[in-house]
Amino acid sequence: MKSGFVYIIQRVEKDEFYIGSATDVEKRLNQHNAGNVTATKYKRPYKLAFCQKFESLDEAKRIERKIKNWKRKDWIIKIIKDGRIKFLDD
């Protein structure tokens, strides 16, 4: 089974973030910056702000949905600052 990653990309010009999951984060970031992702197409360019590896893509997608449901920018900034998703250790 392939590993999965949860990633957070940050809009270069503003303090805006997008949370996603993928098996190849570099390829996915390139897709975002090429305008191939509807959700980020008109807000480019992006830079990678955070990435964390998980055992599977399914697990990464579950964590991605959980973070997106928070709808809290301050928590996203805390994840980036801490360098890991802490609720996994709780």
Long-range contacts (C-beta under 8 A, 24 or more apart in sequence): 1-55, 1-56, 2-56, 2-57, 3-53, 3-54, 3-55, 3-56, 3-57, 4-53, 4-54, 4-55, 4-56, 4-57, 4-58, 4-59, 4-60, 4-61, 5-51, 5-52, 5-53, 5-54, 5-60, 6-50, 6-51, 6-52, 6-54, 6-60, 6-63, 6-64, 6-67, 6-85, 7-48, 7-50, 7-51, 7-52, 8-48, 8-49, 8-50, 8-51, 8-76, 8-79, 8-80, 9-40, 9-46, 9-47, 9-48, 9-49, 10-46, 10-47, 10-48, 10-49, 10-80, 11-43, 11-44, 11-45, 11-46, 12-45, 12-46, 12-47, 14-43, 15-73, 16-43, 17-49, 17-73, 17-76, 18-46, 19-64, 19-67, 19-68, 19-76, 20-64, 21-57, 21-60, 21-61, 21-63, 21-64, 22-57, 22-60, 23-57, 25-51, 49-80, 50-79, 50-80, 50-83, 52-84, 52-85, 63-88
